[in-house]
Amino acid sequence: MYRKIDSEILQKISEIFPSERIVSERERFEDYSHDEVSGINCYPEVVVFPETSEEISKLMKLANKYLFPVTPRGAGTGLSGGALPVYGGCVISFERMNKIIELDEENLMIELEPGVITGELQKYVEAHDLFYPPDPASLDNCSIGGNLAECAGGPRAVKYGTTKDYVVGLEFVSPTGEICSLGGKLVKDVTGYNLIGLLIGSEGTLGLITRIILRLLPKPGFVSDLLVPFKTFKDAISVVSEIIRHKIIPSTIEFLDRESILAYREYIGKPVQFEDASAQLIIQLDGVNKESTEEYYEKIWNICEKHGAYDIAVADTQQDRARLWEGRRCLLDSLKALSPIVDVEDVVVPRSRISEFVEEVYKIASEFNVRIANFGHAGDGNVHVNILKAAKSTEEWDENLPLIKKKIFKAAIAIGGEISGEHGIGYVKKDYILLSTSEAEIKLMMRIKQAFDPNKILNPGKIFE
Ligand SMILES: Cc1cc2nc3c(=O)[nH]c(=O)nc-3n(C[C@H](O)[C@H](O)[C@H](O)COP(=O)(O)OP(=O)(O)OC[C@H]3O[C@@H](n4cnc5c(N)ncnc54)[C@H](O)[C@@H]3O)c2cc1C
């Protein structure tokens, strides 16, 4: 279907990139053959490291001429197989396009290249008393380009929204090699179709993002985290809607179920705070100063206590807050220590129905006799359902996993949910997209793809075939 990268194509690629920015030896492909999805490797035939949009444009024109596939790759932390070169071909790694171009304090905006690590961006703007809210738990490792491609969210989505709410401009190279510049340092812009909106969340299938302009906010003057243990999962989740109903919008409301608490306890090998709880909530409050934030403590505690909370820990220094978040941030590593193969799902349901959904997940776990840990963003209804292979045989796992996933997705859809809140469909969820998206919608998406990429060379094998 696609042409292999042969010596003729390699020669043409070496006319675009210097030799130190081309990897063509198979033994060096390992790092570019996987993302954070367990157990799947797809090997590229060549990897290139562009430094400019013009280089990418030339590569895309070459790919259209010779018909080889091209897969964009940020930092490879994806959880849907989006950066896997499933048909081989060329991987474009953005790791060398990692410069912050300009911090514009007059417009409260920042212009940067896609390879900048999200956590570095946050530290940089915070040093200038500014704030970039989207905070995927992988922020120390993922890239801002990957965040745009997946429309990454994070705990703070409940108050501040997701990546799409902060992008005001971007440059991208189209699959056919045109360099396009959208938006700018503009607060509003309705000139033509909203192509920025289309590119964000397109999972690297419609264009290669090469430059980004983000809007920033003033940094909150005070931030405080509360850790609250509950005797039942249902109690913990009922607090979430109750807090919102009282018109309090914390910057995050995260939850951990019993399996997640146990996994973290085992991972760090020493007692953890409130380890006997059936569920914990981490509630973060932020505001202009300590007084404006503290006024909500009591209201929140009253709601929590009414719903079965039996204690509370408050962290408002940098050190205490880091300690409080430690468990939440390393949950995936904790689960992987228990079972090297973990299937990570990220369904999203109306936040008022999380408890009902997780009850269904527990029933599915017991039906298939499989260990499932649930944690996630209770404030925005995004539940990370983690299915552990543990000691199951490969045959049983391969046979049952698709059935388990299908049941989980159907349970979410039945109560108004969707199969992905932030990780995307990518390679690993494309067989399930028709559960929640109609054929008419898929056909429309395919026609959009066709308009952008008539030769189907950019990131093929993702979202839908
Ligand atoms: C421990 C852990 C915690 C996580 N927590 C969260 C979370 O809280 N919220 C969340 O949303 N996600 C989370 N993720 C998932 C992941 O970190 C995000 O999807 C992130 O946005 C991926 O960024 P990346 O740079 O690693 O992209 P990659 O994995 O390299 O690529 C992801 C997709 O983006 C495309 N892409 C990358 N760069 C570009 C570009 N410049 N132009 C066009 N397409 C591009 C790729 O082709 C691919 O389809 C987590 C992952 C891990 C391992």
The ligand as a MOL file (V3000), in Angstrom:
LIG
                    3D

  0  0  0     0  0            999 V3000
M  V30 BEGIN CTAB
M  V30 COUNTS 53 58 0 0 0
M  V30 BEGIN ATOM
M  V30 1 C 1.6050 8.9700 33.5170 0
M  V30 2 C 0.7790 9.6450 32.4500 0
M  V30 3 C -0.1730 10.5720 32.8140 0
M  V30 4 C -0.9460 11.2100 31.8420 0
M  V30 5 N -1.8660 12.1290 32.2440 0
M  V30 6 C -2.5880 12.7960 31.3130 0
M  V30 7 C -3.5360 13.7840 31.7260 0
M  V30 8 O -3.7230 14.0760 32.9070 0
M  V30 9 N -4.2400 14.4090 30.7430 0
M  V30 10 C -4.0650 14.1260 29.4170 0
M  V30 11 O -4.7150 14.7450 28.5790 0
M  V30 12 N -3.1710 13.1940 29.0190 0
M  V30 13 C -2.4320 12.5240 29.9150 0
M  V30 14 N -1.5120 11.5860 29.5100 0
M  V30 15 C -1.3760 11.2680 28.0740 0
M  V30 16 C -0.2930 12.0820 27.3040 0
M  V30 17 O 0.7160 12.5560 28.1650 0
M  V30 18 C -0.9270 13.2200 26.5240 0
M  V30 19 O -1.7820 12.7030 25.5120 0
M  V30 20 C 0.0590 14.1930 25.8650 0
M  V30 21 O -0.6560 15.2540 25.2880 0
M  V30 22 C 0.9230 13.5350 24.7910 0
M  V30 23 O 1.9810 14.4130 24.4810 0
M  V30 24 P 3.3320 13.8690 23.8170 0
M  V30 25 O 4.2120 15.0300 23.5360 0
M  V30 26 O 3.9220 12.8020 24.6410 0
M  V30 27 O 2.7520 13.2920 22.4510 0
M  V30 28 P 3.0130 11.8940 21.7020 0
M  V30 29 O 2.6300 10.7520 22.5590 0
M  V30 30 O 4.3800 11.8830 21.1260 0
M  V30 31 O 1.9750 12.0500 20.5280 0
M  V30 32 C 0.6020 12.1080 20.7830 0
M  V30 33 C -0.1340 12.4460 19.4760 0
M  V30 34 O 0.2000 13.7550 19.0650 0
M  V30 35 C 0.7070 13.7740 17.7350 0
M  V30 36 N 1.6960 14.8540 17.7110 0
M  V30 37 C 2.7260 15.0590 18.5760 0
M  V30 38 N 3.3440 16.2090 18.2750 0
M  V30 39 C 2.7030 16.7400 17.2020 0
M  V30 40 C 2.8650 17.9280 16.4210 0
M  V30 41 N 3.8150 18.8200 16.6900 0
M  V30 42 N 2.0230 18.1350 15.3720 0
M  V30 43 C 1.0410 17.2470 15.0920 0
M  V30 44 N 0.8320 16.1240 15.7940 0
M  V30 45 C 1.6560 15.8830 16.8370 0
M  V30 46 C 1.2370 12.3660 17.5220 0
M  V30 47 O 1.2300 12.0080 16.1510 0
M  V30 48 C 0.2450 11.5460 18.3090 0
M  V30 49 O -0.8910 11.2990 17.5350 0
M  V30 50 C -0.7420 10.9100 30.4640 0
M  V30 51 C 0.2410 9.9920 30.1040 0
M  V30 52 C 0.9950 9.3520 31.0720 0
M  V30 53 C 2.0430 8.3690 30.6300 0
M  V30 END ATOM
M  V30 BEGIN BOND
M  V30 1 1 1 2
M  V30 2 1 2 3
M  V30 3 2 2 52
M  V30 4 2 3 4
M  V30 5 1 4 5
M  V30 6 1 4 50
M  V30 7 2 5 6
M  V30 8 1 6 7
M  V30 9 1 6 13
M  V30 10 2 7 8
M  V30 11 1 7 9
M  V30 12 1 9 10
M  V30 13 2 10 11
M  V30 14 1 10 12
M  V30 15 2 12 13
M  V30 16 1 13 14
M  V30 17 1 14 15
M  V30 18 1 14 50
M  V30 19 1 15 16
M  V30 20 1 16 17
M  V30 21 1 16 18
M  V30 22 1 18 19
M  V30 23 1 18 20
M  V30 24 1 20 21
M  V30 25 1 20 22
M  V30 26 1 22 23
M  V30 27 1 23 24
M  V30 28 2 24 25
M  V30 29 1 24 26
M  V30 30 1 24 27
M  V30 31 1 27 28
M  V30 32 2 28 29
M  V30 33 1 28 30
M  V30 34 1 28 31
M  V30 35 1 31 32
M  V30 36 1 32 33
M  V30 37 1 33 34
M  V30 38 1 33 48
M  V30 39 1 34 35
M  V30 40 1 35 36
M  V30 41 1 35 46
M  V30 42 1 36 37
M  V30 43 1 36 45
M  V30 44 2 37 38
M  V30 45 1 38 39
M  V30 46 1 39 40
M  V30 47 2 39 45
M  V30 48 1 40 41
M  V30 49 2 40 42
M  V30 50 1 42 43
M  V30 51 2 43 44
M  V30 52 1 44 45
M  V30 53 1 46 47
M  V30 54 1 46 48
M  V30 55 1 48 49
M  V30 56 2 50 51
M  V30 57 1 51 52
M  V30 58 1 52 53
M  V30 END BOND
M  V30 END CTAB
M  END
